Amino acid sequence: MAARPTWKGFLKVSLVTIPVRVYPATESAATISFNQLHEECQTRIQQKKWCPSCEREITSAEIVKGYEFEKGRWVVVAEDDIAKVKTESTKVINLVQFASDDEIDPMYVDKAYYLAPEGPMAGDAYAVMRDGMKGKAGIGKVAIHGREYLVAVKPHKQGLVMYTLHHAAEIRTIDQIDELREVRGKVSAAEAKLAQQVIASYEGPLDLKSYTDEYQAGLRSIIDAKIAGEEFVAPKEDAAPKVIDLMEALRRSLDQVSAGRKPAAKVSDAKAEPAVRAVGPKAVARKRKAS
């Protein structure tokens, strides 16, 4: 199925205005979803709209949007009222600032969208601005799905990608996490060196396509077995790994690599080498907490 645009408008850089369409860059349909059924007859449950004051079911045509400005007091806001909001961002993505693309903290990134030129006349200007923005990200705003977002636009292969960003007020600071306040600020040189050597042994060219969603695959296996009238036998769970001395775990990890064995990267390998799993940050944190 061809992708459908989520938003249509203009990308503006100074006096350059380019008609564009916005397309979601991610696909949620790949995730298995479930419906609620009545266990007795396996009929899909209906979510009815019920008014407790009138004590009756109401239709969608009878529903309006309301804002509670005081406890129990509402002001009704009609679609015509919402349409009166005429900010620039409803039709124009105006890039008002540019910065190096590596200045954007990934913590702020929400969703990704592709920007595509609308019509052949817009293609040339689009290509020129794409190449002119190499290594840069333009910051602006767009109103989409009934909300105004802060966005960053940057080149991506033959096109432009737009990221909706969280506002600073939405980001929790790291000092709000109590457990992290107790983490050591510095470690010994010997610990750091061993950890760096272990990490270096895992380095390699990054290919995210090689990683699959094993949880979704497991759900699919169970569903397929049930459709076929077969019983799905769950794999036996491995025993919890033994938590051992951190430095010893790091040394054994290096010994494993030097012996030519592939470093443990899957849960299925944990039974053979439980000590290696103990070197992960979560395992170390659990050990410190327990002590």
N, C-alpha and C positions, 0 to 999 in steps of 0.2 A: 504494500500500500504506500502510495506517495505521501511524503510528509506534508502536513498542512501548516500554514503560517499561524503563529499565535498572535502576532501584532503586525500592523502595517503602518508605515510612517516615513520619516526622513532621518538620515544621519547627517548631522551638521558639524562642520569643522570650520570655524571662522565664517567666511562668506561662501564656502562650498557646501551645497546641500544635495544629498544623494537619496533618491527614493529607495527604501529597503523593506525587506520582509524579515521577520524574526521567526526562527524555527527552533523548537526544543532540541538540544544536543544529546539528551539522554532518553532512554526508552523504558518506561515503567512496566510495559506489557510483558517483559521478559520474566517478571517475578510472579510466582504462583500465588494466587489469591483464593480465599475460601469464602463461601456464603454460609449464612446461618440457616440451619434446617430444624424442623420439628423432629426430634429423635424418633418418635413413635411412627410417623408416616413418611418421613423424609421429604416433607414439603417445605419449599423455601419460605422463610418468615417474611411477612410484610411489615414495613415500618410505617404505621399509620400516624397521621397528624391529628392530634387530639387536643381539643380545647377543654381544660378542666373547669373553666367558668361556665361555659355553655353546655358542658357535658355531652359533647357530640364530636364526631369526626368531621374535619373541615377539608376543603379542597385547596389546591395550590393557588387558585384564583382569589381565595379569601385571605391569603397571607401577605402581610406587608412587613417592611423592615422598620425596626424601632430601636432607639437609643435611650438607655436608662440614665437620665441625668440626676435623678434622686431615687432613693429606695422606693420602688413601686410606682414611679412616675416615668412615663415614656413620651418621647416625641417621635412621631412617625416621619420617616424619610422616604419619599417616593423615588422611583427610578428617574423621573423628570428632574427632581432636585439634584440627584447625583450627576446627571448629565450637564448641569450648570457649572460644574467644576471644570474650568477651562485653563488648566496649567499647560505650559509649553510641553511638558513631558508626555502628555497624552498623544501627541502627534510627532514630536521631534526628540531625538536623542542628541542633545547638544553637548559635545565634548568641550568642556570649558578649561580643562587642564590636562597636561601630559607629563608623564613621569616614566622612569625606567621600569620595564615590566616586572623586574625582580623586586621592586619595592612593595608590591602588593602581598601582604601577609596572607597565606592560605587560610588562616583562621577566619578571615572576613568573607571568603568565597562561599556563595550559596548555591546557585544553579548556573548551568552553562547553556547558552543559546548560540545558534549560528545566525549571522547577518548575511543576507543575500541581496544583491541589487535587483530592483524591480524594473524589468524591461531592459532591452539592449542598449538604450541610450545611457542608462545609469552605469553600465558595466565598465566603461573606460575610466570614469571618475573614481569608481569603486576601486579599481586595480591600482590607480595612481596613489590614492590615499593609503591603500593596504601596504604598498611598498614604502611609502613615505613614513609609515608608522613602525617600521622594522625596529624591534628592540624596545618599543615604547608601548605604553598603555594609556588610552584616553579615558578620562573620568567624566561622567555625566549622570543624567537621571532618565528614567523611563517609567511611565505609568502603565502597568500591565496587571491584569487580573484584579482590578479594583484597588490597586495599591501602587504608590510611587516607590521605586527602588533606586538606590545608588548603584551605578554600573561601571564596569571597566571594560573597554573594548580594545582588543589587541589582534595583531595578525596571527593567522593559523593556517599553514599550508597555502592553498590558493585563495583563501577567504579571510573573513574576520569572525572572531568569536566574541560574544558578549557575556560577561559574568555578572549576575546580580550579586551585590555585596551587602553584608550586614552592616548596619550603622554601629559606630563605636559603642553606643549605649547598650547594644544587644550583646556585646562580648563580655563574658565573665573573665576577670583577671585571674592569673594563675595563683595569686596569693589568697584567693577565696577558697582554695582546696586545702582543707586542714592537713591531710596526710602529707602534702608536699612541703609543708613548713618544717617537718622533721627530717627531710632528706638531706644528707650531707652535701655541703656546698662544694667540697673538694675531696678527691680520693688520692691515694698514694700514687706515685709515678709508676710503681711496679704493677699496681692494679690496672691503671689506665693503659699501660703498654700491652699487657696481656689481652685486655678487652679489645684493643685496636687490632691486634694480630688475629684474634678470632673473627672479628667483623670483616677484616680484609680477606679472609679465606672464603667468605660468602659473596664477595663482590663479583659482578659480571654485568654484561650488557642487559639493560632493562627492557623487557618485552612483556607488557601488561596483558597481552593477548594470551600468553601462556598460562595465566591464572584463571581458573574457572570457579564458579559458585558451587562448591561441593554440597552445601546445605540444600540448595534448590534441587540439585541432582538427586540427593537422598530422598527428598519429598516426592520427586517424580517417580523414583523407583517404588516407593510405597504405594503411590496412586496407581501406577501401572499394574502392580501385583494385585491390588484390590479389584481393579477392573477385570483382570483375568481370573478372578476367583481364587487366587493363590495367597498363601500366607507368607508375609515378608518376615524373614528372620533377621533381627537386629544383630550387628556384629558385636562380639564380646568386647566390653570396655576394658581398657588397660588399667592396671593398678596405678594409683597416684604415684608420681615420681618421688623418689627420695630426695629430700633437700640436703645437699651436702655443702661443704665449705666452698665458698665462691672461688677462691684462687685455685683450689684443686679441680673444680669443674672447668675453669678456663684452661688449665694445663691439659686436662684429659681431652678437651675439645681440640686443642692444637695437635695432640698426639694422634687423634682420630684422623685429622686431615693429612698429617704427614705420613700416616700409614697407608694413604691412598683410598680411604673409605670416604664416601660421599657424606657431607655433613647432614645431620638429621634436620629435615625441613618439614616432615609430615607427622601427624599424630601416630600413624601406623609404625613409625620408627622408634617411638618412645620406649617400647617394651624392651628393645634390644639395648638401648643406650639411655637409661633413665637419667644419668648424671648430666647429660648434655641439656636436657630440658630444664634443669634446675638453674641454668645460668641466665635465663631470661629475666628482664627487669621485674616482671610481676612476681616471679618466684623469689628473687632476692628481696623484694619488698615484703613478701609474706614472711620470709625468714626473719627479717629485722623486726617486723611487727610482733612476731611470736616471741622473740627474745626480750 
